[in-house]
């Protein structure tokens, strides 16, 4: 093999994802060569020994992943725990799927976990989450409430923290999005509140800025079901721009009026 051929072979392996050489057992290079493992007898493969296929995480169209095999919210969380295709999982501390009451009428959808969420494994538990809890309490809502009428269920578009809180890539979003849509199908919210532009764009197909989208009821069509959706400002944005809290308050009053009317 010429040096050129070797370089091309290495390039091809890297493109296929084989960019690390890892043995099945650790080797201490300071104590001399590791003993060679005993050779195992060669056996003909048995059909019964083939591993059972996973019910989810099968490649789907458009580079996404199918979540149709999940029959409950617990199934979705379990499937995400075993989902190795998302590169964010390799850099995050833990999965951050959802919080709140699964029977709630209202689903809140954010963009992605931050540092505190990555540590605790729950969405909106840092400073922005504490602000969100106070905002919800002002209109009689809480993630701890047992009554579905006053409870909320909280999740994100992305289920693992992007490194440095960077914006998720399109590929990362497409891997997670089917699970968000399946979560909406199973949780069956009466109302969706999008915290920030990213969830509003993903669930409505619109690409207007959040200041233009906020405070106006639109419709999210999920598996043929039309769900009222209200975009509003993300709590993290409100921490940076406190003067905009007045706009978020108007949005919460709009939400409260809609809940009281139905």
TORSEFI-599731 format. One record per residue (C-alpha): residue number from 1; residue in three letters; z, x, y. Coordinates in steps of 0.1 Angstrom, whole numbers, padded with zeros to 4 digits, always signed. Layout:
  panu  vogu     c3     c1     c2
   NUM   Ala      Z      X      Y
...
END
This chain:
  panu  vogu     c3     c1     c2
     1   Unk  +0000  +0000  +0000
     2   Unk  -0010  +0014  +0034
     3   Unk  +0014  +0013  +0064
     4   Unk  -0008  -0014  +0079
     5   Unk  -0006  -0035  +0047
     6   Unk  +0032  -0030  +0046
     7   Unk  +0036  -0041  +0082
     8   Unk  +0015  -0072  +0076
     9   Unk  +0035  -0081  +0046
    10   Unk  +0068  -0078  +0065
    11   Unk  +0053  -0099  +0094
    12   Unk  +0043  -0126  +0069
    13   Unk  +0078  -0126  +0053
    14   Unk  +0094  -0130  +0087
    15   Unk  +0072  -0159  +0096
    16   Unk  +0082  -0176  +0064
    17   Unk  +0118  -0172  +0073
    18   Unk  +0127  -0143  +0050
    19   Unk  +0141  -0121  +0077
    20   Unk  +0173  -0110  +0060
    21   Unk  +0180  -0092  +0027
    22   Unk  +0212  -0106  +0012
    23   Unk  +0225  -0099  -0023
    24   Unk  +0245  -0124  -0044
    25   Unk  +0276  -0102  -0042
    26   Unk  +0290  -0080  -0015
    27   Unk  +0286  -0043  -0019
    28   Unk  +0309  -0016  -0004
    29   Unk  +0285  +0012  +0006
    30   Unk  +0313  +0036  +0012
    31   Unk  +0324  +0038  -0024
    32   Unk  +0292  +0048  -0040
    33   Unk  +0265  +0027  -0057
    34   Unk  +0275  -0007  -0071
    35   Unk  +0273  -0011  -0109
    36   Unk  +0242  -0029  -0121
    37   Unk  +0250  -0064  -0133
    38   Unk  +0245  -0070  -0170
    39   Unk  +0211  -0085  -0178
    40   Unk  +0212  -0121  -0188
    41   Unk  +0192  -0133  -0217
    42   Unk  +0160  -0150  -0207
    43   Unk  +0160  -0186  -0216
    44   Unk  +0133  -0212  -0214
    45   Unk  +0141  -0237  -0186
    46   Unk  +0153  -0270  -0198
    47   Unk  +0142  -0301  -0180
    48   Unk  +0178  -0315  -0180
    49   Unk  +0190  -0285  -0161
    50   Unk  +0169  -0292  -0130
    51   Unk  +0191  -0301  -0100
    52   Unk  +0191  -0337  -0089
    53   Unk  +0172  -0342  -0057
    54   Unk  +0192  -0350  -0026
    55   Unk  +0189  -0386  -0014
    56   Unk  +0182  -0376  +0022
    57   Unk  +0170  -0346  +0042
    58   Unk  +0135  -0348  +0029
    59   Unk  +0107  -0337  +0052
    60   Unk  +0091  -0365  +0071
    61   Unk  +0062  -0370  +0095
    62   Unk  +0062  -0353  +0128
    63   Unk  +0085  -0325  +0117
    64   Unk  +0115  -0348  +0115
    65   Unk  +0138  -0356  +0086
    66   Unk  +0142  -0390  +0069
    67   Unk  +0176  -0406  +0070
    68   Unk  +0165  -0438  +0052
    69   Unk  +0187  -0430  +0022
    70   Unk  +0219  -0433  +0043
    71   Unk  +0235  -0467  +0037
    72   Unk  +0266  -0462  +0058
    73   Unk  +0279  -0442  +0088
    74   Unk  +0298  -0421  +0063
    75   Unk  +0266  -0414  +0044
    76   Unk  +0250  -0401  +0076
    77   Unk  +0279  -0378  +0083
    78   Unk  +0278  -0365  +0047
    79   Unk  +0240  -0360  +0050
    80   Unk  +0244  -0341  +0083
    81   Unk  +0270  -0319  +0067
    82   Unk  +0245  -0308  +0041
    83   Unk  +0215  -0306  +0065
    84   Unk  +0205  -0270  +0066
    85   Unk  +0171  -0274  +0083
    86   Unk  +0186  -0276  +0118
    87   Unk  +0190  -0241  +0133
    88   Unk  +0218  -0252  +0155
    89   Unk  +0241  -0257  +0125
    90   Unk  +0240  -0219  +0120
    91   Unk  +0255  -0211  +0154
    92   Unk  +0278  -0241  +0158
    93   Unk  +0314  -0242  +0147
    94   Unk  +0313  -0276  +0131
    95   Unk  +0294  -0309  +0130
    96   Unk  +0301  -0333  +0159
    97   Unk  +0289  -0367  +0147
    98   Unk  +0308  -0396  +0163
    99   Unk  +0340  -0411  +0175
   100   Unk  +0354  -0445  +0183
   101   Unk  +0354  -0478  +0166
   102   Unk  +0324  -0483  +0142
   103   Unk  +0327  -0521  +0148
   104   Unk  +0324  -0518  +0186
   105   Unk  +0299  -0539  +0205
   106   Unk  +0290  -0509  +0227
   107   Unk  +0275  -0476  +0216
   108   Unk  +0276  -0447  +0240
   109   Unk  +0250  -0419  +0235
   110   Unk  +0252  -0385  +0251
   111   Unk  +0230  -0354  +0247
   112   Unk  +0248  -0327  +0227
   113   Unk  +0283  -0313  +0221
   114   Unk  +0299  -0287  +0244
   115   Unk  +0325  -0261  +0237
   116   Unk  +0355  -0284  +0232
   117   Unk  +0335  -0308  +0211
   118   Unk  +0323  -0279  +0189
   119   Unk  +0359  -0269  +0183
   120   Unk  +0373  -0304  +0176
   121   Unk  +0342  -0319  +0159
   122   Unk  +0342  -0350  +0181
   123   Unk  +0320  -0360  +0210
   124   Unk  +0333  -0361  +0246
   125   Unk  +0368  -0346  +0242
   126   Unk  +0366  -0319  +0269
   127   Unk  +0369  -0324  +0307
   128   Unk  +0338  -0347  +0308
   129   Unk  +0352  -0367  +0279
   130   Unk  +0385  -0371  +0297
   131   Unk  +0367  -0384  +0327
   132   Unk  +0347  -0407  +0305
   133   Unk  +0378  -0422  +0290
   134   Unk  +0392  -0429  +0325
   135   Unk  +0359  -0445  +0335
   136   Unk  +0359  -0468  +0304
   137   Unk  +0396  -0477  +0309
   138   Unk  +0387  -0489  +0345
   139   Unk  +0366  -0516  +0330
   140   Unk  +0388  -0524  +0300
   141   Unk  +0371  -0503  +0273
   142   Unk  +0385  -0476  +0251
   143   Unk  +0374  -0455  +0221
   144   Unk  +0408  -0462  +0205
   145   Unk  +0406  -0500  +0208
   146   Unk  +0407  -0519  +0175
   147   Unk  +0392  -0551  +0190
   148   Unk  +0354  -0547  +0189
   149   Unk  +0351  -0566  +0222
   150   Unk  +0369  -0538  +0241
   151   Unk  +0360  -0508  +0219
   152   Unk  +0333  -0483  +0221
   153   Unk  +0315  -0461  +0195
   154   Unk  +0303  -0427  +0208
   155   Unk  +0277  -0403  +0194
   156   Unk  +0250  -0379  +0207
   157   Unk  +0213  -0372  +0203
   158   Unk  +0222  -0337  +0190
   159   Unk  +0250  -0332  +0165
   160   Unk  +0256  -0295  +0169
   161   Unk  +0264  -0275  +0200
   162   Unk  +0234  -0255  +0213
   163   Unk  +0243  -0218  +0220
   164   Unk  +0256  -0214  +0255
   165   Unk  +0251  -0252  +0261
   166   Unk  +0214  -0246  +0265
   167   Unk  +0190  -0276  +0265
   168   Unk  +0180  -0285  +0229
   169   Unk  +0145  -0277  +0219
   170   Unk  +0120  -0304  +0209
   171   Unk  +0121  -0293  +0172
   172   Unk  +0159  -0295  +0172
   173   Unk  +0158  -0329  +0187
   174   Unk  +0132  -0342  +0162
   175   Unk  +0154  -0331  +0133
   176   Unk  +0185  -0350  +0147
   177   Unk  +0167  -0380  +0161
   178   Unk  +0161  -0399  +0128
   179   Unk  +0199  -0398  +0121
   180   Unk  +0206  -0412  +0156
   181   Unk  +0182  -0440  +0150
   182   Unk  +0197  -0447  +0116
   183   Unk  +0232  -0447  +0131
   184   Unk  +0220  -0474  +0156
   185   Unk  +0206  -0494  +0127
   186   Unk  +0238  -0493  +0107
   187   Unk  +0263  -0496  +0136
   188   Unk  +0243  -0526  +0151
   189   Unk  +0256  -0523  +0187
   190   Unk  +0250  -0552  +0211
   191   Unk  +0246  -0528  +0240
   192   Unk  +0237  -0491  +0243
   193   Unk  +0249  -0470  +0272
   194   Unk  +0230  -0437  +0276
   195   Unk  +0250  -0410  +0293
   196   Unk  +0224  -0388  +0310
   197   Unk  +0186  -0386  +0309
   198   Unk  +0181  -0371  +0275
   199   Unk  +0193  -0401  +0254
   200   Unk  +0176  -0425  +0278
   201   Unk  +0143  -0408  +0274
   202   Unk  +0146  -0406  +0236
   203   Unk  +0155  -0442  +0232
   204   Unk  +0132  -0458  +0257
   205   Unk  +0102  -0435  +0258
   206   Unk  +0105  -0433  +0296
   207   Unk  +0106  -0399  +0314
   208   Unk  +0119  -0409  +0349
   209   Unk  +0148  -0390  +0363
   210   Unk  +0183  -0403  +0356
   211   Unk  +0189  -0412  +0393
   212   Unk  +0159  -0435  +0390
   213   Unk  +0167  -0449  +0356
   214   Unk  +0204  -0455  +0361
   215   Unk  +0219  -0489  +0367
   216   Unk  +0189  -0508  +0354
   217   Unk  +0188  -0527  +0321
   218   Unk  +0160  -0517  +0298
   219   Unk  +0153  -0524  +0261
   220   Unk  +0155  -0500  +0232
   221   Unk  +0135  -0511  +0202
   222   Unk  +0151  -0497  +0170
   223   Unk  +0135  -0508  +0137
   224   Unk  +0122  -0540  +0153
   225   Unk  +0155  -0549  +0169
   226   Unk  +0156  -0551  +0208
   227   Unk  +0189  -0538  +0222
   228   Unk  +0199  -0539  +0259
   229   Unk  +0202  -0504  +0271
   230   Unk  +0219  -0492  +0303
   231   Unk  +0213  -0456  +0315
   232   Unk  +0240  -0440  +0337
   233   Unk  +0251  -0406  +0349
   234   Unk  +0266  -0381  +0325
   235   Unk  +0303  -0374  +0331
   236   Unk  +0296  -0336  +0333
   237   Unk  +0272  -0343  +0361
   238   Unk  +0299  -0363  +0379
   239   Unk  +0323  -0334  +0376
   240   Unk  +0297  -0312  +0394
   241   Unk  +0288  -0340  +0419
   242   Unk  +0319  -0361  +0426
   243   Unk  +0302  -0380  +0453
   244   Unk  +0280  -0396  +0427
   245   Unk  +0309  -0413  +0410
   246   Unk  +0303  -0443  +0432
   247   Unk  +0269  -0448  +0414
   248   Unk  +0285  -0445  +0380
   249   Unk  +0312  -0471  +0391
   250   Unk  +0284  -0495  +0400
   251   Unk  +0269  -0490  +0366
   252   Unk  +0302  -0497  +0349
   253   Unk  +0305  -0529  +0368
   254   Unk  +0270  -0538  +0357
   255   Unk  +0280  -0532  +0321
   256   Unk  +0312  -0552  +0325
   257   Unk  +0293  -0582  +0340
   258   Unk  +0269  -0582  +0311
   259   Unk  +0297  -0581  +0285
   260   Unk  +0316  -0609  +0302
   261   Unk  +0284  -0630  +0304
   262   Unk  +0278  -0627  +0266
END
